[in-house]
């Protein structure tokens, strides 16, 4: 197939598990499960559907005669009716009751909801895996002081582990959104051609309660608490938007993480995994490019942009439905899941192999620390009898000169030596060194990591114990 377009999600990025969920096999097997659920419910509610017919349908639920369905579709140009026909060829005794009272959206829309629910669960498991992995990293480096940045300029120090909790917390927010969306998903149910359930009301000879019971039985068999209360021919396309908003939220958090890591790799403080035989550049052999993080950024951008698709689709559904949703949804929904799956696989790969260079972290911090120590220096000198306003002005002048030395001459930050040589401060080199202990500048960072892990991460680990300690390998 090298002469045909092949999606990169299939060859490079997405997992086999996610690809299966959006495969033809999964879709058509789910259609048959729904037809069986419909037949079983109709049997229980007294329609002329027999146990023998249901047994015949069950015997071929996973044995799909694709050749028959495809040949029929070329003739009638209708995918659902082609599969109804193909199923009937395999089940001649049940052919007359397959899809009884239903419209195409009975299998189409309900299948979409079922697949999105299963895909969200797969995303949830991988998301928990990333949270767990980054939490272990945060604990390991909770006490390692490092420069913090505001406006990408050096600011009051934090710790490497505390910074990681910021990444984790955003993923925890995404997990909460995902769980809400998953809990609120409902099947379209058996609503008929325009959502009025007229066909089913006719089948049940005007018995409204049986029509309602039919939906409840189908929902229960398919693992859902219920069906949407009202619909047109389709479930509201705002559901697709809500689901993809969850995925776009994960993409935002992933892109923030990847962007920070790319900057830290530039600073040489941290690196993503780099394999022994990996090549960073075809022209520059020394290069160690943050390829994984850049890929996270690229795929995240795709998912965030993809959110516009269901938004515009939902906004342009006329009355009970128009078909301009179909072609767009086939691409937009599936590829948002495939891309998010790939993003989380990359994050698992990166987070389980993060490399920290403590000496570089310390060196970069110490270069800026003298400026951050000026308040402590001033207070210590005041305690020895100095005048605060005069000392403040002298520190300002010394700081300006030290900054000039660094920026214009390429020299080291010599602020401390300048202060030590200034008799106005009366501080010895030993006293000044004591004021430059990095851990003294990180506030509650270390304690915040412990509290965050205990209060936020551990409950997640307890609820999703089966999703912990995950790893992921890259395809390329």
VENBEL-V597736 format. One record per residue. N is the residue number from 1. RES is the residue in one letter. PHI is phi in whole degrees, -180 to 180 (* if undefined). Layout:
n = [N:N]
res = [RES:RES]
phi = [PHI:PHI]
This chain:
n = [1:2:3:4:5:6:7:8:9:10:11:12:13:14:15:16:17:18:19:20:21:22:23:24:25:26:27:28:29:30:31:32:33:34:35:36:37:38:39:40:41:42:43:44:45:46:47:48:49:50:51:52:53:54:55:56:57:58:59:60:61:62:63:64:65:66:67:68:69:70:71:72:73:74:75:76:77:78:79:80:81:82:83:84:85:86:87:88:89:90:91:92:93:94:95:96:97:98:99:100:101:102:103:104:105:106:107:108:109:110:111:112:113:114:115:116:117:118:119:120:121:122:123:124:125:126:127:128:129:130:131:132:133:134:135:136:137:138:139:140:141:142:143:144:145:146:147:148:149:150:151:152:153:154:155:156:157:158:159:160:161:162:163:164:165:166:167:168:169:170:171:172:173:174:175:176:177:178:179:180:181:182:183:184:185:186:187:188:189:190:191:192:193:194:195:196:197:198:199:200:201:202:203:204:205:206:207:208:209:210:211:212:213:214:215:216:217:218:219:220:221:222:223:224:225:226:227:228:229:230:231:232:233:234:235:236:237:238:239:240:241:242:243:244:245:246:247:248:249:250:251:252:253:254:255:256:257:258:259:260:261:262:263:264:265:266:267:268:269:270:271:272:273:274:275:276:277:278:279:280:281:282:283:284:285:286:287:288:289:290:291:292:293:294:295:296:297:298:299:300:301:302:303:304:305:306:307:308:309:310:311:312:313:314:315:316:317:318:319:320:321:322:323:324:325:326:327:328:329:330:331:332:333:334:335:336:337:338:339:340:341:342:343:344:345:346:347:348:349:350:351:352:353:354:355:356:357:358:359:360:361:362:363:364:365:366:367:368:369:370:371:372:373:374:375:376:377:378:379:380:381:382:383:384:385:386:387:388:389:390:391:392:393:394:395:396:397:398:399:400:401:402:403:404:405:406:407:408:409:410:411:412:413:414:415:416:417:418:419:420:421:422:423:424:425:426:427:428:429:430:431:432:433:434:435:436:437:438:439:440:441:442:443:444:445:446:447:448:449:450:451:452:453:454:455:456:457:458:459:460:461:462:463:464:465:466:467:468:469:470:471:472:473:474:475:476]
res = [X:X:X:X:X:X:X:X:X:X:X:X:X:X:X:X:X:X:X:X:X:X:X:X:X:X:X:X:X:X:X:X:X:X:X:X:X:X:X:X:X:X:X:X:X:X:X:X:X:X:X:X:X:X:X:X:X:X:X:X:X:X:X:X:X:X:X:X:X:X:X:X:X:X:X:X:X:X:X:X:X:X:X:X:X:X:X:X:X:X:X:X:X:X:X:X:X:X:X:X:X:X:X:X:X:X:X:X:X:X:X:X:X:X:X:X:X:X:X:X:X:X:X:X:X:X:X:X:X:X:X:X:X:X:X:X:X:X:X:X:X:X:X:X:X:X:X:X:X:X:X:X:X:X:X:X:X:X:X:X:X:X:X:X:X:X:X:X:X:X:X:X:X:X:X:X:X:X:X:X:X:X:X:X:X:X:X:X:X:X:X:X:X:X:X:X:X:X:X:X:X:X:X:X:X:X:X:X:X:X:X:X:X:X:X:X:X:X:X:X:X:X:X:X:X:X:X:X:X:X:X:X:X:X:X:X:X:X:X:X:X:X:X:X:X:X:X:X:X:X:X:X:X:X:X:X:X:X:X:X:X:X:X:X:X:X:X:X:X:X:X:X:X:X:X:X:X:X:X:X:X:X:X:X:X:X:X:X:X:X:X:X:X:X:X:X:X:X:X:X:X:X:X:X:X:X:X:X:X:X:X:X:X:X:X:X:X:X:X:X:X:X:X:X:X:X:X:X:X:X:X:X:X:X:X:X:X:X:X:X:X:X:X:X:X:X:X:X:X:X:X:X:X:X:X:X:X:X:X:X:X:X:X:X:X:X:X:X:X:X:X:X:X:X:X:X:X:X:X:X:X:X:X:X:X:X:X:X:X:X:X:X:X:X:X:X:X:X:X:X:X:X:X:X:X:X:X:X:X:X:X:X:X:X:X:X:X:X:X:X:X:X:X:X:X:X:X:X:X:X:X:X:X:X:X:X:X:X:X:X:X:X:X:X:X:X:X:X:X:X:X:X:X:X:X:X:X:X:X:X:X:X:X:X:X:X:X:X:X:X:X:X:X:X:X:X]
phi = [*:-71:-96:-124:-66:-127:-66:-65:-63:-79:-96:-121:-115:-77:-75:-62:-63:-71:-62:-64:-59:-105:-87:-62:-60:-63:-62:-74:-65:-69:-54:-68:-61:-68:-65:-67:-61:-63:-64:-64:-65:-65:-62:-66:-93:96:-76:-74:-122:-97:-64:-65:-65:-64:-62:-65:-63:-64:-64:-116:-63:-111:-104:-91:-86:-60:-60:-66:-63:-68:-64:-66:-67:-62:-85:-103:59:-147:-67:-65:-65:-67:-78:-61:-63:-63:-64:-66:-62:-75:-123:-62:-71:-107:-55:-75:-112:-65:71:-64:85:-93:-116:-57:-68:-60:-84:-63:-71:-63:-65:-59:-65:-61:-68:-63:-64:-66:-67:-63:-66:-66:-62:-59:-63:-71:-62:-62:-60:-69:-58:-62:-65:-68:-66:-64:-63:-61:-66:-62:-115:-65:-107:-87:-66:-151:-66:-101:-136:-124:61:61:-113:-54:-135:-51:-61:-126:-124:-59:-68:-64:-60:-64:-66:-67:-61:-63:-60:-67:-67:-65:-61:-63:-61:-62:-64:-64:-65:-63:-64:-64:-69:-95:-68:-135:-67:-68:86:-110:-105:81:-70:-123:90:-89:63:-60:-64:-74:-62:-69:-58:-94:52:82:-86:-63:-64:-67:-62:-68:-62:-56:-64:-61:-65:-64:-60:-61:-65:-89:88:-117:-72:-179:-114:-60:-67:-144:-159:-87:-70:-119:-69:-58:-72:-65:-62:-60:-61:-62:-67:-69:-64:-62:-66:-66:-64:-62:-62:-61:-65:-65:-67:-61:-59:-65:-64:-61:-68:-62:-68:-65:-68:-63:-74:69:-84:-142:-143:-76:-58:-136:-78:-56:-102:-68:-106:-86:-155:-74:-110:-122:-60:-80:-66:-127:-74:-80:-58:-65:-66:-66:-68:-59:-60:-65:-69:-63:-61:-64:-66:-63:-69:-65:-60:-65:-62:-66:-63:-71:-63:-62:-74:-119:-86:-84:49:-83:167:-130:-90:-73:-80:-62:-62:-67:-66:-58:-94:-63:-70:-62:-73:-63:-68:-62:-69:-66:-58:-65:-59:-70:-62:-64:-64:-62:-61:-71:-67:-85:-130:-61:-115:-116:-112:-57:-69:-70:-57:-65:-61:-66:-68:-66:-64:-103:-60:-54:-65:-78:-88:-62:-66:-65:-62:-63:-65:-66:-70:-63:-61:-90:107:-74:-91:-59:-67:-67:-66:-60:-66:-67:-64:-61:-66:-61:-65:-62:-69:-65:-63:-64:-60:-68:-81:-94:-106:71:-89:-83:-70:-107:-58:-65:-66:-66:-66:-62:-85:-97:-64:-64:-91:62:-112:-79:-56:-65:-66:-68:-62:-64:-80:-109:-71:-55:-62:-73:-104:-97:57:-95:-51:-62:-66:-61:-62:-60:-66:-64:-63:-67:-87:-111:-79:-60:-61:-66:-61:-67:-76:-124:-58:-73:-104:-88:58:-82:-133:-149:-104:-81:-75:-141]
